[in-house]
Amino acid sequence: MTIIVCPNCSRKHHADTSKVAAKKRFVVRCKACDHKFLINLDNSEIIQPVASPVPPAPAPAVQPQTASNPVAQSAQPPAAPQGQKTPRKICVSLSKGGVGKTTTAVNLSAGLAMAGYKVLLIDTDTQGQSSFMLGKKPPAGLTELLTGELTPKETIVEARPNLFLLSGGRSLAGVKRIIDKKSFGSEWTLSEAMESLDKEYDYVVIDTSPGWDQLTVNVLFYATEVLTPVSLEVMSLHGLAEFTKNLHAIKKYKEIDLNYILPTFLDTRVEQPQNIYRKLQSLYGDKVCTPIRYDEQLSRSPSHGETIFEFLPDGDGAADYSALVRTITGNKAILLGDKKNHDETVIPSL
């Protein structure tokens, strides 16, 4: 039994911390004043050992995680062992659907792999569309890895040279319920599962589902960078504003920021998409990437189980995603084709 002293009202609470001793750090809420604070079982002035048995008293309540407050509790992220490389972990996410998240995640991953990087693509969507776009039907995937049913070797498939896939699917709905039932540190479930695995890769790209749930929160606690595709329409701007608010809530517990905003479905024949693109530039400046132009071939390539680089390597879609790869890597010399690219296309600017 341990005494926890609220730093706000000085109320003392008796709590059994033996069940969370492995986590060491977690957030509690004082029942007297409703103040939330972080405690560290190894080093904290607000924790006192109990010398003798005392009558039971109300323990500080750990604020439950809900859809409206999914990050009320936090633990320390797993630390990478010294000497091991740390991959760049890029989350492709936006709460709104239909903006090109999966198309971007798959083609970005394929482009990075073509450029010589070893890439792991993780699909956290219950629709499992990343597998379909790559023409693969893996027998297992992220669900089996998170539940511990199978080893990483049994859940990851090589979809292309240098490109590896950890697939999603309908079974992830059950995983979300398992995460919800965790008492402490549920937001680190994905991070813990990937702790010894992701060091094998140069890039880990994570495709997320629309909406905001515990699995999306897990992805944001795991990722180190965020790329947000935004279709050039008014409702997507609203979705971006909402997503930014949610991301700000995550930042209270983990250092993460919105690194890249990728405009999608740019149709230069129509005025409104160009106006919205200018608006994004004025609001977010250098975070706005070169847009992905509207290209019918991007919607046709999945039915062939091919990336845009395989389906139409000299088209606008391949040129645009090649430009994104150069932006992400900072290498302006890779994936340069002989055909026309973005430099030959009139793109609206400020």
Buried (B, 14 or more C-beta within 10 A) or exposed (E): BBBBBBEEEEBEBBBEBEEBEEBBBBBBBBBBEEBBBBBEBEEBEBBEEEEEEEEEEEBBEBBEBEEEEBBBBBBEBBEBEEEEEEBBBBBBBBBBBBBBBBBBBBBBBBBBBBBEBBBBBBBBBBBBBBBBBBBBEBEBBBBBBBEEEBEBEBBBBEBBEBBBBBBBBEBBEEBBEBBBEBEBBBBBBBBBBBBEBBBBBBBBBBBBBBEBBBBBBBBBBBBBBBBBBBBBBEEBBEBBEEBBEBBEBBEEBBEBEBBBBBBBBBEBEEEEBBEBBBBBBEEBEEBBBBBBBBBEEBEBBBEEBBBBBBBBBEBBBBBBBBBBBBBBBEEEEBBEEEEEBBEEBEBBEE
